[in-house]
Amino acid sequence: MRDERTRTTAPRSDGEPEWEAFARRSADATLEHVGSVTAPTAAAAHEALAPLVPDAAAVWLCPADEVARFDDRTLATEERP
């Protein structure tokens, strides 16, 4: 099987940092990707994410530009109306 994905380096926001969010529902649970958050700091990203994962035993936030992302589709580069 051939992998048709290419690495995507284009930003997804208007310049404000993006954070990839991972959560562990309990101490022995697998770490899961729970979404992406646009926020100026990790603390602000955590504050925005917390209501979405109130039962999480742990939350990890990673700067999105430090995560290698591979995608099989092209992200829109034009502004939407």
JOHUKA-V879302 format. One record per residue. N is the residue number from 1. RES is the residue in one small letter. PSI is psi in radians with two decimals (NA if undefined). Layout:
[[N/RES/PSI] [N/RES/PSI]]
This chain:
[[1/m/2.25] [2/r/2.38] [3/d/2.00] [4/e/0.08] [5/r/2.58] [6/t/2.68] [7/r/2.33] [8/t/2.19] [9/t/-0.07] [10/a/2.41] [11/p/2.66] [12/r/0.01] [13/s/-3.00] [14/d/0.46] [15/g/-0.34] [16/e/2.47] [17/p/2.52] [18/e/2.59] [19/w/2.31] [20/e/2.30] [21/a/2.33] [22/f/2.51] [23/a/2.64] [24/r/2.06] [25/r/-0.50] [26/s/2.96] [27/a/-0.54] [28/d/0.13] [29/a/2.78] [30/t/2.49] [31/l/2.26] [32/e/2.51] [33/h/2.20] [34/v/0.00] [35/g/-3.04] [36/s/2.51] [37/v/2.36] [38/t/2.10] [39/a/2.69] [40/p/-0.46] [41/t/2.87] [42/a/-0.67] [43/a/-0.73] [44/a/-0.66] [45/a/-0.73] [46/h/-0.73] [47/e/-0.71] [48/a/-0.59] [49/l/-0.56] [50/a/-0.75] [51/p/-0.36] [52/l/-0.37] [53/v/1.02] [54/p/-0.37] [55/d/0.10] [56/a/2.37] [57/a/-0.46] [58/a/2.53] [59/v/2.29] [60/w/2.37] [61/l/2.28] [62/c/2.35] [63/p/2.21] [64/a/-0.57] [65/d/-0.10] [66/e/-0.06] [67/v/2.22] [68/a/2.09] [69/r/2.27] [70/f/2.36] [71/d/2.55] [72/d/0.21] [73/r/2.79] [74/t/2.34] [75/l/2.52] [76/a/2.34] [77/t/-0.15] [78/e/2.66] [79/e/2.52] [80/r/2.60] [81/p/NA]]
